[in-house]
Amino acid sequence: IAENKLNKLIDEVKETNKFKINDIALVGFSQGYMLSLQTALKRKDEIGCLIGYSGKILNPDHLSKNIISRPEIYLMHGDTDQYLRIVNIEFQ
């Protein structure tokens, strides 16, 4: 449901402001990044980039089978996060 709402918002912002899709960046922290990542990689039209702070891929198997877009991705993560340790992040 959240992914559908974010896609709808992206489309509305694009149309209302006459943006090209590659002019749009999604930025998220923690769960916001997880949702942005899940949404951006599954869009048919590729956004400009994705910027994330302290997030991860929730379901790598599902996402890897549904990747359509490959926007630039910038992920920042501290090494002292008590909830999502850097050792738990898989880089692909």
ChimeraX commands (.cxc) that place a marker at each C-alpha (Angstrom):
marker #1 position 0.00,0.00,0.00 radius 0.5
marker #1 position 2.76,2.46,0.93 radius 0.5
marker #1 position 4.64,1.71,-2.28 radius 0.5
marker #1 position 1.52,2.47,-4.35 radius 0.5
marker #1 position 1.01,5.75,-2.50 radius 0.5
marker #1 position 4.62,6.79,-3.05 radius 0.5
marker #1 position 4.37,5.97,-6.77 radius 0.5
marker #1 position 1.20,8.06,-7.01 radius 0.5
marker #1 position 2.93,10.97,-5.23 radius 0.5
marker #1 position 5.93,10.77,-7.58 radius 0.5
marker #1 position 3.62,10.85,-10.60 radius 0.5
marker #1 position 1.61,13.78,-9.20 radius 0.5
marker #1 position 4.75,15.81,-8.43 radius 0.5
marker #1 position 6.12,15.06,-11.90 radius 0.5
marker #1 position 2.92,16.13,-13.66 radius 0.5
marker #1 position 2.07,19.12,-11.49 radius 0.5
marker #1 position 5.55,20.61,-11.73 radius 0.5
marker #1 position 6.28,19.48,-15.29 radius 0.5
marker #1 position 9.40,17.64,-14.10 radius 0.5
marker #1 position 11.16,15.00,-16.12 radius 0.5
marker #1 position 11.31,11.75,-14.15 radius 0.5
marker #1 position 15.12,11.88,-14.09 radius 0.5
marker #1 position 14.88,15.27,-12.30 radius 0.5
marker #1 position 13.31,13.57,-9.28 radius 0.5
marker #1 position 15.33,12.24,-6.35 radius 0.5
marker #1 position 13.94,10.20,-3.49 radius 0.5
marker #1 position 15.54,10.73,-0.09 radius 0.5
marker #1 position 14.77,8.63,2.96 radius 0.5
marker #1 position 15.97,7.80,6.43 radius 0.5
marker #1 position 15.64,4.29,7.87 radius 0.5
marker #1 position 12.19,2.95,6.92 radius 0.5
marker #1 position 11.73,5.89,4.56 radius 0.5
marker #1 position 14.82,4.76,2.68 radius 0.5
marker #1 position 13.62,1.15,2.63 radius 0.5
marker #1 position 10.32,2.24,1.09 radius 0.5
marker #1 position 12.04,4.57,-1.38 radius 0.5
marker #1 position 14.45,1.83,-2.46 radius 0.5
marker #1 position 11.68,-0.72,-2.92 radius 0.5
marker #1 position 9.65,1.78,-4.95 radius 0.5
marker #1 position 12.43,3.29,-7.08 radius 0.5
marker #1 position 13.86,-0.02,-8.30 radius 0.5
marker #1 position 10.45,-1.31,-9.35 radius 0.5
marker #1 position 9.33,1.78,-11.33 radius 0.5
marker #1 position 9.05,1.54,-15.11 radius 0.5
marker #1 position 10.34,5.10,-15.51 radius 0.5
marker #1 position 13.68,5.61,-13.79 radius 0.5
marker #1 position 14.01,8.42,-11.24 radius 0.5
marker #1 position 17.16,10.53,-11.15 radius 0.5
marker #1 position 18.65,9.11,-7.97 radius 0.5
marker #1 position 17.98,7.68,-4.55 radius 0.5
marker #1 position 19.65,8.96,-1.39 radius 0.5
marker #1 position 19.37,6.92,1.76 radius 0.5
marker #1 position 20.45,7.12,5.34 radius 0.5
marker #1 position 20.59,3.98,7.49 radius 0.5
marker #1 position 18.42,1.59,5.55 radius 0.5
marker #1 position 18.51,-1.86,4.03 radius 0.5
marker #1 position 16.69,-4.10,1.58 radius 0.5
marker #1 position 13.83,-5.76,3.43 radius 0.5
marker #1 position 13.31,-8.73,1.10 radius 0.5
marker #1 position 16.32,-9.16,-1.24 radius 0.5
marker #1 position 14.86,-12.21,-3.02 radius 0.5
marker #1 position 11.61,-10.46,-3.90 radius 0.5
marker #1 position 13.29,-7.22,-4.92 radius 0.5
marker #1 position 15.94,-8.91,-7.07 radius 0.5
marker #1 position 13.19,-10.59,-9.11 radius 0.5
marker #1 position 11.33,-7.29,-9.65 radius 0.5
marker #1 position 14.04,-4.76,-10.49 radius 0.5
marker #1 position 13.07,-2.68,-13.49 radius 0.5
marker #1 position 15.00,0.57,-12.92 radius 0.5
marker #1 position 18.58,1.14,-11.83 radius 0.5
marker #1 position 18.88,4.77,-10.67 radius 0.5
marker #1 position 22.01,6.12,-9.03 radius 0.5
marker #1 position 21.93,5.10,-5.35 radius 0.5
marker #1 position 23.77,6.81,-2.52 radius 0.5
marker #1 position 23.60,5.07,0.85 radius 0.5
marker #1 position 25.10,6.55,3.98 radius 0.5
marker #1 position 25.28,4.56,7.17 radius 0.5
marker #1 position 27.09,5.05,10.45 radius 0.5
marker #1 position 29.11,2.29,12.05 radius 0.5
marker #1 position 27.50,2.70,15.49 radius 0.5
marker #1 position 23.84,2.17,14.57 radius 0.5
marker #1 position 22.32,0.12,17.41 radius 0.5
marker #1 position 19.42,-1.23,15.30 radius 0.5
marker #1 position 20.97,-1.92,11.91 radius 0.5
marker #1 position 24.56,-2.93,12.24 radius 0.5
marker #1 position 26.84,-2.35,9.27 radius 0.5
marker #1 position 27.81,-6.06,9.29 radius 0.5
marker #1 position 24.20,-6.93,8.39 radius 0.5
marker #1 position 24.24,-4.94,5.17 radius 0.5
marker #1 position 24.98,-6.85,2.00 radius 0.5
marker #1 position 26.54,-4.86,-0.80 radius 0.5
marker #1 position 25.54,-5.98,-4.26 radius 0.5
marker link #1:1,2 radius 0.2
marker link #1:2,3 radius 0.2
marker link #1:3,4 radius 0.2
marker link #1:4,5 radius 0.2
marker link #1:5,6 radius 0.2
marker link #1:6,7 radius 0.2
marker link #1:7,8 radius 0.2
marker link #1:8,9 radius 0.2
marker link #1:9,10 radius 0.2
marker link #1:10,11 radius 0.2
marker link #1:11,12 radius 0.2
marker link #1:12,13 radius 0.2
marker link #1:13,14 radius 0.2
marker link #1:14,15 radius 0.2
marker link #1:15,16 radius 0.2
marker link #1:16,17 radius 0.2
marker link #1:17,18 radius 0.2
marker link #1:18,19 radius 0.2
marker link #1:19,20 radius 0.2
marker link #1:20,21 radius 0.2
marker link #1:21,22 radius 0.2
marker link #1:22,23 radius 0.2
marker link #1:23,24 radius 0.2
marker link #1:24,25 radius 0.2
marker link #1:25,26 radius 0.2
marker link #1:26,27 radius 0.2
marker link #1:27,28 radius 0.2
marker link #1:28,29 radius 0.2
marker link #1:29,30 radius 0.2
marker link #1:30,31 radius 0.2
marker link #1:31,32 radius 0.2
marker link #1:32,33 radius 0.2
marker link #1:33,34 radius 0.2
marker link #1:34,35 radius 0.2
marker link #1:35,36 radius 0.2
marker link #1:36,37 radius 0.2
marker link #1:37,38 radius 0.2
marker link #1:38,39 radius 0.2
marker link #1:39,40 radius 0.2
marker link #1:40,41 radius 0.2
marker link #1:41,42 radius 0.2
marker link #1:42,43 radius 0.2
marker link #1:43,44 radius 0.2
marker link #1:44,45 radius 0.2
marker link #1:45,46 radius 0.2
marker link #1:46,47 radius 0.2
marker link #1:47,48 radius 0.2
marker link #1:48,49 radius 0.2
marker link #1:49,50 radius 0.2
marker link #1:50,51 radius 0.2
marker link #1:51,52 radius 0.2
marker link #1:52,53 radius 0.2
marker link #1:53,54 radius 0.2
marker link #1:54,55 radius 0.2
marker link #1:55,56 radius 0.2
marker link #1:56,57 radius 0.2
marker link #1:57,58 radius 0.2
marker link #1:58,59 radius 0.2
marker link #1:59,60 radius 0.2
marker link #1:60,61 radius 0.2
marker link #1:61,62 radius 0.2
marker link #1:62,63 radius 0.2
marker link #1:63,64 radius 0.2
marker link #1:64,65 radius 0.2
marker link #1:65,66 radius 0.2
marker link #1:66,67 radius 0.2
marker link #1:67,68 radius 0.2
marker link #1:68,69 radius 0.2
marker link #1:69,70 radius 0.2
marker link #1:70,71 radius 0.2
marker link #1:71,72 radius 0.2
marker link #1:72,73 radius 0.2
marker link #1:73,74 radius 0.2
marker link #1:74,75 radius 0.2
marker link #1:75,76 radius 0.2
marker link #1:76,77 radius 0.2
marker link #1:77,78 radius 0.2
marker link #1:78,79 radius 0.2
marker link #1:79,80 radius 0.2
marker link #1:80,81 radius 0.2
marker link #1:81,82 radius 0.2
marker link #1:82,83 radius 0.2
marker link #1:83,84 radius 0.2
marker link #1:84,85 radius 0.2
marker link #1:85,86 radius 0.2
marker link #1:86,87 radius 0.2
marker link #1:87,88 radius 0.2
marker link #1:88,89 radius 0.2
marker link #1:89,90 radius 0.2
marker link #1:90,91 radius 0.2
marker link #1:91,92 radius 0.2
view
